Amino acid sequence: MNPILLIPARMASTRLPGKPLAGIGGVPMIVRVWRQAMASGLGPVAVAAAEPEIVQAVEKAGGRAVLTDPGLPSGSDRIHAALQILDPAAAHDVVVNLQGDLPALDPEVIRTVTQALQTAGADIATLAAEIEDPAERENPAVVKAVVAWDGHGRLGRALYFTRSTAPSGQGPLFHHVGIYAYTRAALTRFVGLPPSPLERREKLEQLRALEAHMSIAVARVDRVPLSVDTPADLAKANLLFKTP
């Protein structure tokens, strides 16, 4: 494998405007995510930015960022566009898509999703953690991964993703962690597909891949990383990075 790690970022967040540049312990959030990605040691890291100010912030911190069309509809489209700029010769055969709002992401988790792609021989790999908070079981904001796990319960095959409580009955539910590793061919195919019926219904992009018979491996992780989506989340992140 020869991975490249890409972080899509745009300023237009309805719940937290200007989110990529939100300060966390005096450092822009996108820079913190870039640093965690670099710490994984998997390969080159770049930010796929929708606005010049994001590029400037990353470059000021010593990172690499490329400007992409602000009208692109999704993070997947944005990293695909950045890939054409950064690697036109297709030297990288694996593309890792990291959310730009995970400032405390454990670098080991990035390695886990990449290894899952190789181990399972899948088109795409992603992550899930067991839901421990009972309120999350019914919360439609918490996306559930329905997974056929292997005998050890650490690696499996995605059967479905939903905002509903699924599967029904007794037993654990799994919170989908939206980090992806794609084979390069799978990413190219995925962004070329039209939005699928289930994707539109659930508002979950990964269902497009399943409806197109693409395989998604799921690796189990122990916890869901802090995602900064609201001012309250930003306050939590600042506490996390507060210097004693």
URPEGI-V803934 format. One record per run of one state. SS is the DSSP state (hx for helix, st for strand, lp for the rest). FROM is the first residue (numbers start at 1). LEN is the number of residues. If there is no record, write none. Layout:
# URPEGI-V803934
{{SS:FROM:LEN} {SS:FROM:LEN}}
This chain:
# URPEGI-V803934
{{lp:1:2} {st:3:7} {lp:10:9} {hx:19:3} {lp:22:1} {st:23:2} {lp:25:2} {st:27:2} {hx:29:11} {lp:40:5} {st:45:5} {lp:50:2} {hx:52:9} {lp:61:4} {st:65:3} {lp:68:7} {hx:75:12} {lp:87:7} {st:94:6} {lp:100:7} {hx:107:14} {lp:121:3} {st:124:7} {lp:131:3} {hx:134:5} {lp:139:5} {st:144:6} {lp:150:5} {st:155:8} {lp:163:11} {st:174:10} {hx:184:9} {lp:193:4} {hx:197:6} {lp:203:3} {hx:206:6} {lp:212:4} {st:216:6} {lp:222:9} {hx:231:10} {lp:241:4}}
